[in-house]
Amino acid sequence: MGNTRATGVAFADPDFDSVLIRPNTVAQLPAVSLANIGMRDTVTDSNATLTAGIGATVAAGGANVVPVFCDGTNWVIG
Protein backbone atom coordinates (compact mmCIF):
# COMPACT_ATOMS: atom_id res chain seq x y z
CA MET A 1 0.00 0.00 0.00
CA GLY A 2 1.07 3.55 -0.54
CA ASN A 3 -2.11 5.42 0.22
CA THR A 4 -2.25 8.82 1.83
CA ARG A 5 -3.60 9.67 5.27
CA ALA A 6 -6.62 11.27 3.59
CA THR A 7 -7.80 7.87 2.33
CA GLY A 8 -7.86 6.42 5.84
CA VAL A 9 -5.30 3.76 4.94
CA ALA A 10 -1.89 3.58 6.60
CA PHE A 11 1.32 3.00 4.69
CA ALA A 12 2.55 -0.60 4.56
CA ASP A 13 5.91 -2.02 3.55
CA PRO A 14 5.45 -5.46 1.97
CA ASP A 15 9.14 -6.26 2.47
CA PHE A 16 8.87 -6.02 6.25
CA ASP A 17 5.21 -6.89 6.96
CA SER A 18 4.91 -3.69 8.94
CA VAL A 19 2.62 -0.70 8.97
CA LEU A 20 3.78 2.87 9.40
CA ILE A 21 1.38 5.20 11.16
CA ARG A 22 2.85 8.65 10.81
CA PRO A 23 2.84 10.30 14.25
CA ASN A 24 0.79 13.39 15.02
CA THR A 25 0.24 15.67 17.95
CA VAL A 26 -2.89 15.30 20.07
CA ALA A 27 -4.29 18.46 18.45
CA GLN A 28 -3.94 16.89 15.00
CA LEU A 29 -6.05 13.82 15.82
CA PRO A 30 -9.30 13.56 13.86
CA ALA A 31 -12.48 14.46 15.70
CA VAL A 32 -13.89 11.80 18.00
CA SER A 33 -17.04 10.30 16.50
CA LEU A 34 -18.89 7.03 16.21
CA ALA A 35 -17.67 6.84 12.62
CA ASN A 36 -14.07 6.83 13.87
CA ILE A 37 -14.43 3.97 16.38
CA GLY A 38 -11.40 1.71 16.07
CA MET A 39 -9.26 4.28 14.25
CA ARG A 40 -5.64 4.08 15.42
CA ASP A 41 -2.94 6.73 15.47
CA THR A 42 0.28 7.66 17.24
CA VAL A 43 0.92 10.91 19.08
CA THR A 44 4.22 12.51 20.02
CA ASP A 45 3.13 14.86 22.80
CA SER A 46 1.23 12.72 25.30
CA ASN A 47 1.53 13.80 28.93
CA ALA A 48 1.49 10.11 30.00
CA THR A 49 3.64 7.17 29.02
CA LEU A 50 2.13 4.05 27.53
CA THR A 51 2.58 1.98 30.69
CA ALA A 52 1.30 4.69 33.03
CA GLY A 53 -1.52 5.86 30.80
CA ILE A 54 -2.86 2.76 29.08
CA GLY A 55 -6.63 3.03 28.86
CA ALA A 56 -6.64 6.72 29.76
CA THR A 57 -7.83 9.54 27.55
CA VAL A 58 -4.78 11.00 25.82
CA ALA A 59 -3.82 14.58 26.65
CA ALA A 60 -1.12 16.81 25.24
CA GLY A 61 1.55 18.50 27.29
CA GLY A 62 4.37 15.98 27.35
CA ALA A 63 6.97 14.42 25.10
CA ASN A 64 5.80 10.81 25.19
CA VAL A 65 5.19 8.90 21.97
CA VAL A 66 2.21 6.59 22.49
CA PRO A 67 -0.26 4.64 20.36
CA VAL A 68 -3.88 5.75 20.63
CA PHE A 69 -7.26 4.58 19.39
CA CYS A 70 -10.68 6.14 19.11
CA ASP A 71 -13.34 4.45 21.28
CA GLY A 72 -16.14 6.67 19.98
CA THR A 73 -15.99 8.91 23.03
CA ASN A 74 -12.28 9.72 23.42
CA TRP A 75 -8.85 9.08 21.97
CA VAL A 76 -7.45 6.52 24.40
CA ILE A 77 -3.86 5.44 25.02
CA GLY A 78 -3.24 1.85 24.11
C-alpha positions in Angstrom: 0.0 0.0 0.0 1.1 3.5 -0.5 -2.1 5.4 0.2 -2.2 8.8 1.8 -3.6 9.7 5.3 -6.6 11.3 3.6 -7.8 7.9 2.3 -7.9 6.4 5.8 -5.3 3.8 4.9 -1.9 3.6 6.6 1.3 3.0 4.7 2.5 -0.6 4.6 5.9 -2.0 3.5 5.5 -5.5 2.0 9.1 -6.3 2.5 8.9 -6.0 6.2 5.2 -6.9 7.0 4.9 -3.7 8.9 2.6 -0.7 9.0 3.8 2.9 9.4 1.4 5.2 11.2 2.9 8.6 10.8 2.8 10.3 14.3 0.8 13.4 15.0 0.2 15.7 18.0 -2.9 15.3 20.1 -4.3 18.5 18.5 -3.9 16.9 15.0 -6.0 13.8 15.8 -9.3 13.6 13.9 -12.5 14.5 15.7 -13.9 11.8 18.0 -17.0 10.3 16.5 -18.9 7.0 16.2 -17.7 6.8 12.6 -14.1 6.8 13.9 -14.4 4.0 16.4 -11.4 1.7 16.1 -9.3 4.3 14.3 -5.6 4.1 15.4 -2.9 6.7 15.5 0.3 7.7 17.2 0.9 10.9 19.1 4.2 12.5 20.0 3.1 14.9 22.8 1.2 12.7 25.3 1.5 13.8 28.9 1.5 10.1 30.0 3.6 7.2 29.0 2.1 4.1 27.5 2.6 2.0 30.7 1.3 4.7 33.0 -1.5 5.9 30.8 -2.9 2.8 29.1 -6.6 3.0 28.9 -6.6 6.7 29.8 -7.8 9.5 27.5 -4.8 11.0 25.8 -3.8 14.6 26.7 -1.1 16.8 25.2 1.6 18.5 27.3 4.4 16.0 27.4 7.0 14.4 25.1 5.8 10.8 25.2 5.2 8.9 22.0 2.2 6.6 22.5 -0.3 4.6 20.4 -3.9 5.8 20.6 -7.3 4.6 19.4 -10.7 6.1 19.1 -13.3 4.4 21.3 -16.1 6.7 20.0 -16.0 8.9 23.0 -12.3 9.7 23.4 -8.9 9.1 22.0 -7.5 6.5 24.4 -3.9 5.4 25.0 -3.2 1.9 24.1 
